[in-house]
């Protein structure tokens, strides 16, 4: 009878130890997943900030004055002279 009780006590101890290891393992995995979630949330926030900044920059770049300034300065473009303008009339 003592051998059976000792066996069950040993079995319960092994099962309790295995259960404790399972809890530790699942907590560790949960912490790793939480850290990964926080990282991705920060990444999303950074990407949203970049998106807003790029939209604002696009709005500025498409303004007429900005386009004209870039055409004059970077591309060395100038408005055509009076002799270079040709007006075509629409004939039905």
Secondary structure as GFF3:
##gff-version 3
##sequence-region A 1 92
A	DSSP	alpha_helix	2	61	.	.	.	ID=ss1
A	DSSP	alpha_helix	64	73	.	.	.	ID=ss2
A	DSSP	three_ten_helix	82	84	.	.	.	ID=ss3
###
